[in-house]
Amino acid sequence: MTNKPWQEKEEFGFSFPFRCWESELKDFIYPSHWHEYYEIFLVLQGKVNIVIDGDARDVQEGDIVLLDPGRVHGFPSSEAQTCLRIFHFAQSFFAKEDHLLALGDYRAVFIQKPILHAFSHPEEGNSDELLYTHIASILDLLFNEYKKKKLGWQIAIKGELYRMFLFYVRNIIMEDTDKFPAGQLPVTTEERIERVFLFVNEHFQNTDLDLNHAAAEAALSRFHFTRFFKQRTGQCFYAFLSSVRLSHAKEMLLKTDLQVIDVARNCGFSSLSTFFRVFKAGTGFSPSQFRKTKSKE
C-alpha cells in the first residue's frame, strides 16, 4: 500500500456508464488505486480490510461502502472466501446542478464530497436501520436490473441512483439542518470544530460522552461528522476525547491529592483498567509513577 496508486480507467460496456458484478477471487486483495467514477461495494460474505486515503478499517459481512471519484483506496487483506458485490458508475449520471444543494444558510456539497463512507449492518432497533435498509434495497434493485437487462433497464438504473442520493439528501443533509434553530447553524468549519472542542472540554467527565453527542453539537449526522472530524484534525473523535481526558488527568495528579481511582472517575474514564491503559500509552508511566516522577521536576 506504500506504492504510488495508479488510475484505473473506465471499462463500461453498452455505452452506458454503469456496471456491477460479484467478486470471484478466493482472497480479495487489490492494490492501492483510484478512478474517476463512483464505487459501491456490499460485502456478501467474509471480511475485507480496506484502506481509504491511508485510513484502514475492516468491513464486515453486510456492510456497504461508497467511494466518491478520486478517492485512493485498496484492499490489502481479506478472509478466505470473501465475496463482494461491486458497483461502478460515472459522474455523468448527475447533472452539474445536482452536485450542490443550497439549504438556506447551510450549504452542503453533494456527490463530489465523500458521502456514506461506511454503513455497518444495524442491530435490531438501531436508529440507522431505515437508512441501511433503504440503501441495501436499492443496491439489490440495481444488481437485478443490470443482470436481467429487461427493456428500459438503463432508465431503471438511473432512477434508482437518483433515488438513493435523494434519500441521502432528505434524511441526512436535511437532518443536519434540524439540529439547531434557524439562524444558529454553525455554517463554517471553524465554528463546527470550535463547538466540539468547547463541548468536549466542558463534558469530558461524563463517561457517556460519545460520537453521537459530538456530532449533534456540530449539527452533523454521525456519518458526516466522523469523516469531517478526521479530515480537519487528523485524528478520530475518540482519540481526541482520550487526549482531553488524559490532559486533565495529568493535571489532577500533579495539582491534587486525589487517589488514582478518583482521578480516573473525575476525568470520565469508564474503568480503572481503561484509565491505566490510556495513561500508560500516552505518557509511558503509570498514573502513580507519573505523579511521583513529575512532581519532583
C-alpha positions in Angstrom: 0.0 0.0 0.0 3.0 2.2 0.0 3.4 2.3 -3.8 2.1 5.2 -5.8 -1.6 4.4 -6.6 -2.4 4.0 -10.3 -5.5 5.3 -12.1 -8.0 2.6 -13.0 -9.6 3.5 -16.3 -13.3 3.2 -17.2 -14.4 0.0 -18.9 -18.1 0.5 -19.1 -20.0 -1.5 -21.8 -23.0 -0.7 -23.9 -22.0 3.0 -23.9 -23.8 3.0 -20.6 -21.5 4.2 -17.7 -22.6 1.6 -15.1 -21.5 -1.9 -14.3 -21.8 -4.3 -11.4 -20.6 -7.9 -10.6 -19.7 -10.2 -7.7 -16.1 -10.9 -7.0 -14.9 -14.4 -7.6 -11.4 -14.1 -6.0 -10.5 -16.6 -3.3 -8.8 -13.9 -1.4 -9.9 -10.3 -2.2 -6.7 -8.4 -2.3 -6.3 -5.4 -4.5 -3.5 -2.8 -4.6 -3.9 1.0 -4.0 -5.7 2.7 -6.9 -8.2 5.5 -7.8 -10.6 6.2 -10.6 -12.9 9.0 -11.9 -16.1 7.1 -11.2 -18.1 6.2 -8.1 -17.7 2.8 -6.5 -20.0 1.0 -4.1 -19.4 -2.4 -2.6 -21.5 -4.7 -0.4 -19.8 -7.5 1.5 -21.8 -10.6 0.8 -19.6 -13.0 2.7 -16.5 -12.8 4.9 -14.5 -9.7 5.9 -12.1 -7.4 4.0 -9.7 -4.8 5.1 -9.9 -1.5 3.1 -7.6 1.4 3.2 -9.1 4.8 2.1 -6.6 7.7 1.9 -4.4 5.9 4.4 -7.2 5.2 6.9 -7.6 1.4 7.4 -10.8 -0.4 8.5 -12.3 -3.8 8.5 -15.5 -4.2 6.6 -17.8 -7.0 7.7 -20.4 -9.1 6.0 -23.4 -7.0 5.3 -21.5 -3.7 5.3 -21.8 -1.2 2.4 -19.2 1.3 1.4 -19.5 4.1 -1.1 -16.4 5.8 -2.5 -16.5 9.1 -4.5 -14.3 9.8 -7.6 -10.6 10.3 -6.9 -10.6 8.5 -3.6 -7.4 6.5 -3.2 -8.2 3.1 -1.9 -7.1 -0.5 -1.8 -7.7 -3.9 -0.2 -4.5 -5.2 1.5 -6.1 -8.3 3.0 -9.3 -10.3 3.4 -10.7 -13.5 4.9 -10.7 -16.6 2.6 -13.8 -16.9 0.5 -14.7 -13.3 0.9 -17.3 -12.2 -1.7 -18.2 -8.6 -2.7 -20.9 -7.2 -4.9 -19.3 -4.2 -6.6 -20.9 -1.3 -8.4 -19.2 1.3 -10.6 -21.0 4.3 -12.2 -19.8 7.5 -13.8 -20.2 11.1 -12.7 -22.1 11.8 -16.0 -25.2 10.3 -14.4 -25.7 13.5 -12.5 -26.2 17.0 -14.0 -23.9 19.7 -12.8 -26.7 21.5 -10.9 -27.4 18.3 -8.9 -23.9 18.4 -7.3 -24.6 21.3 -4.9 -27.6 21.9 -2.7 -28.3 25.2 -1.1 -30.4 25.0 2.0 -30.8 28.5 3.4 -27.6 29.5 5.1 -26.5 25.9 5.2 -24.7 24.8 2.0 -23.9 21.1 1.6 -21.5 19.7 -1.1 -23.2 16.7 -2.6 -21.7 13.9 -4.7 -18.2 15.5 -5.1 -17.6 15.3 -1.3 -17.2 11.9 0.4 -20.6 10.5 1.5 -21.8 7.4 3.1 -18.3 6.1 3.5 -19.5 3.1 5.6 -22.8 1.7 6.7 -22.5 -1.1 9.3 -25.3 -3.6 9.4 -27.5 -2.3 12.2 -28.5 -4.2 15.3 -32.2 -4.6 15.8 -33.8 -1.3 16.8 -30.9 0.8 15.7 -31.9 4.3 14.6 -29.8 3.8 11.4 -31.8 0.8 10.3 -34.0 2.7 7.9 -31.1 4.3 6.2 -29.2 1.0 5.8 -32.3 -0.9 4.7 -33.2 1.7 2.1 -29.7 1.8 0.6 -29.4 -2.0 0.6 -32.7 -2.4 -1.2 -31.7 0.0 -3.9 -28.4 -1.9 -4.4 -30.4 -5.1 -4.8 -32.6 -3.5 -7.4 -29.6 -2.1 -9.3 -28.0 -5.5 -9.4 -31.1 -7.3 -10.6 -31.8 -4.7 -13.3 -28.2 -4.9 -14.6 -28.2 -8.7 -14.5 -31.6 -9.2 -16.3 -31.3 -6.2 -18.7 -35.1 -6.1 -19.4 -36.4 -3.4 -21.7 -35.8 0.0 -20.0 -33.1 -1.3 -17.6 -30.9 1.8 -18.2 -33.8 4.1 -17.2 -34.4 2.0 -14.1 -30.8 2.1 -13.0 -30.6 5.9 -13.5 -33.8 6.3 -11.5 -32.5 4.1 -8.6 -29.2 6.0 -8.4 -31.1 9.3 -8.2 -33.5 7.8 -5.6 -30.5 6.7 -3.5 -29.0 10.1 -3.4 -32.3 11.8 -2.9 -32.9 9.7 0.2 -29.5 10.7 1.4 -30.2 14.4 0.9 -33.7 14.2 2.5 -32.7 12.1 5.5 -29.0 13.1 6.2 -28.3 16.5 4.8 -31.7 17.9 5.8 -31.5 16.2 9.1 -28.3 18.2 9.8 -30.2 21.5 9.4 -32.8 20.5 12.0 -30.3 20.2 14.9 -30.1 24.0 15.5 -32.8 26.7 15.5 -32.9 28.9 12.3 -30.1 31.3 12.2 -28.0 29.4 14.7 -26.3 26.8 12.5 -22.5 26.6 12.7 -22.0 27.1 9.0 -18.2 27.2 8.8 -15.6 24.6 9.5 -14.1 26.7 12.3 -17.4 27.1 14.1 -18.2 23.4 14.0 -14.7 22.4 15.3 -14.8 25.1 18.0 -18.2 24.0 19.2 -17.0 20.4 19.5 -13.8 21.4 21.3 -15.6 23.5 23.8 -18.3 20.8 24.3 -15.7 18.1 25.0 -13.7 20.3 27.4 -16.9 21.1 29.3 -18.3 17.5 29.4 -15.2 15.2 29.4 -16.1 14.0 32.9 -19.2 12.3 31.5 -18.5 8.6 30.9 -21.4 8.5 28.4 -20.0 11.2 26.2 -19.7 9.7 22.7 -19.6 10.3 19.0 -23.4 10.9 18.7 -23.2 13.8 21.3 -20.3 15.4 19.4 -22.0 15.1 16.0 -25.2 16.7 17.4 -23.1 19.6 18.8 -21.6 20.1 15.3 -25.1 19.8 13.7 -23.9 16.9 11.5 -25.0 13.3 11.2 -22.5 11.0 12.7 -21.6 9.7 9.2 -20.7 13.3 8.1 -19.1 14.1 11.5 -16.7 11.1 11.5 -15.2 12.0 8.2 -15.3 15.7 8.9 -13.5 15.5 12.2 -10.8 13.2 10.9 -10.2 15.4 7.9 -10.0 18.6 10.0 -8.0 17.3 13.0 -6.0 14.3 11.7 -7.4 12.0 14.4 -10.6 10.2 15.1 -13.0 11.7 17.7 -12.4 9.1 20.3 -8.6 9.6 20.1 -9.3 13.3 20.7 -11.6 12.6 23.6 -9.0 10.4 25.2 -6.3 13.1 24.8 -8.5 15.7 26.5 -9.2 13.3 29.4 -5.6 12.4 29.7 -4.5 16.0 29.8 -6.9 16.7 32.7 -5.9 13.6 34.5 -2.2 14.6 34.4 -3.1 18.0 35.8 -5.2 16.4 38.6 -2.4 14.0 39.5 0.1 16.9 39.9 -2.1 19.5 41.5 -4.4 17.5 43.8 -4.0 14.7 46.3 -6.9 12.7 44.8 -6.5 9.0 44.7 -5.8 7.5 41.3 -9.3 5.9 41.1 -10.9 9.2 41.8 -8.8 10.9 39.1 -10.0 8.3 36.7 -13.6 8.8 37.6 -13.4 12.6 37.6 -11.9 12.5 34.1 -14.6 10.4 32.5 -12.8 7.0 32.2 -15.3 4.2 32.4 -13.0 1.9 34.4 -9.7 1.9 36.2 -8.2 -0.6 33.8 -9.1 1.7 30.8 -7.5 4.6 32.6 -4.3 2.8 33.3 -4.1 1.6 29.6 -4.7 5.0 28.1 -2.4 6.7 30.6 0.5 4.3 30.0 0.1 4.6 26.2 0.1 8.4 26.4 2.8 9.0 28.9 4.9 5.9 29.3 4.2 5.9 33.0 1.5 4.5 35.2 -0.5 7.2 37.0 1.4 6.7 40.3 4.8 6.7 38.6 3.8 9.9 36.7 2.8 11.7 39.9 6.0 10.6 41.7 8.3 11.4 38.9 6.9 14.7 37.6 6.2 16.2 41.0 10.0 16.2 41.6 10.7 18.1 38.4 
